[in-house]
Amino acid sequence: MSATSGGPDGTATQNAGARLGFKAGMVVQELGWDDDVDDDLRVEIEDTVDGDLVDGEYGNVVDSVLLWWRDDDGDLVDTLMDSLTDLVAGGVIWLLTPKVGRPGAVDPADIAEAAPVAGLTTTTTASVSHDWAATRLVAAKSGH
């Protein structure tokens, strides 16, 4: 059986941390944590990077940002721009949003509109758990 065969909820069974491109030794900053986050996904990412997720008070550069976001969390553009504060050049923001039909679901058009205003480009979307979808955002390429 392949490591990426489908699981019972339709998501791939390969470790989500690895599917999202995380590697051992990476520093991953978690923002937007609340009681509704997927703890299994968090553990998979921690296992993949072989360390704990750091919070917004970390105070050093990070390789990636894991941003949990719900429809009623405020201004997505502002939050995305704040997410860039500690992110290393070339780093990735994974925007985690509740799937369509779940409480707090975010309209994909809202993400598509907010990303470029924050200087980001949407590259990939993926189902990462039963209730959460992930959108990969990277710094937009400069025209210079």
C-alpha positions in Angstrom: 0.0 0.0 0.0 1.3 3.5 -0.9 2.1 6.0 1.8 -0.2 8.4 0.1 -3.3 6.3 -0.3 -6.6 7.8 0.7 -7.7 7.6 4.3 -11.3 7.1 5.5 -12.1 10.8 5.4 -10.7 11.2 1.9 -7.4 12.8 3.0 -4.1 11.1 2.2 -2.7 8.9 4.9 0.9 10.1 4.6 1.9 12.3 7.5 0.4 15.7 6.8 3.5 17.5 8.0 5.5 15.8 5.3 2.8 16.5 2.7 3.0 20.2 3.6 6.7 20.2 3.0 7.9 20.4 6.6 11.3 18.8 7.4 13.2 18.0 10.6 14.8 21.0 12.1 12.5 23.6 10.7 11.1 26.2 13.0 7.3 26.6 12.5 5.4 29.5 14.1 1.8 28.8 15.0 -0.6 31.7 15.0 -4.4 31.8 15.5 -4.5 28.8 17.8 -7.9 28.2 19.5 -9.8 25.3 21.0 -11.1 24.3 17.5 -7.7 23.5 15.9 -6.9 20.0 14.8 -4.5 18.7 17.5 -3.7 15.6 15.5 -2.5 17.8 12.6 -0.4 19.8 15.1 1.2 16.7 16.4 2.0 15.4 12.9 3.7 18.7 12.1 5.7 18.7 15.4 6.7 15.1 14.7 7.9 16.0 11.2 10.0 19.0 12.3 11.1 17.1 15.4 10.3 20.0 17.7 7.5 22.1 19.2 5.6 24.7 17.3 6.6 28.2 18.4 4.2 31.1 19.1 4.1 34.8 18.1 6.4 35.7 21.0 9.2 33.6 19.6 11.3 36.6 18.7 13.5 35.0 16.0 13.1 34.1 12.3 11.0 31.1 11.4 11.0 28.8 8.4 7.2 28.6 8.1 4.0 30.0 9.6 1.0 27.9 10.4 -1.9 30.3 10.6 -5.3 29.0 11.8 -8.0 31.4 10.4 -11.8 31.5 10.7 -14.2 33.8 8.9 -14.9 35.9 11.9 -11.2 36.3 13.0 -10.9 39.9 11.7 -8.9 41.4 8.9 -7.1 38.7 6.9 -4.8 41.1 5.1 -3.6 42.6 8.3 -3.1 39.2 9.8 -1.2 37.9 6.8 1.1 40.9 6.8 1.7 40.4 10.6 2.5 36.7 9.7 5.4 37.9 7.6 7.2 39.6 10.5 9.3 36.6 11.6 9.2 34.6 8.4 12.6 33.9 6.7 13.0 35.0 3.1 11.5 32.2 0.9 9.5 30.9 3.8 5.9 29.6 3.5 2.7 30.6 5.2 0.2 27.7 5.5 -3.3 29.3 6.0 -5.5 26.8 7.7 -9.2 27.4 7.3 -12.3 25.4 8.2 -13.6 23.4 5.2 -16.7 24.6 3.3 -19.8 23.9 5.4 -17.9 23.9 8.7 -18.4 26.7 11.2 -16.0 29.6 10.4 -15.5 28.5 6.8 -13.7 31.1 4.8 -14.8 31.9 1.2 -11.8 31.0 -1.1 -12.4 34.4 -2.9 -11.6 36.2 0.4 -8.2 34.4 0.4 -7.6 35.1 -3.3 -8.3 38.8 -2.7 -6.3 39.2 0.6 -3.2 37.4 -0.5 -1.9 39.8 -3.2 -2.8 42.8 -1.0 -0.5 41.3 1.7 2.2 40.7 -1.0 1.6 37.0 -1.2 0.7 34.5 -3.9 -1.5 31.4 -3.4 0.3 28.4 -4.8 -1.5 25.3 -3.5 -4.5 24.2 -1.5 -4.8 20.9 0.2 -7.2 19.0 2.5 -5.2 18.4 5.7 -7.7 17.0 8.1 -11.4 16.2 8.3 -12.4 19.8 9.2 -9.5 21.9 7.9 -8.1 22.9 4.5 -4.6 24.5 4.0 -3.6 27.2 1.5 0.1 27.6 0.8 1.1 31.3 0.5 4.5 32.6 -0.6 5.9 36.1 -1.1 4.9 37.4 -4.5 7.7 37.5 -7.1 9.0 41.1 -7.6 8.8 42.4 -11.2 12.3 43.9 -10.7 
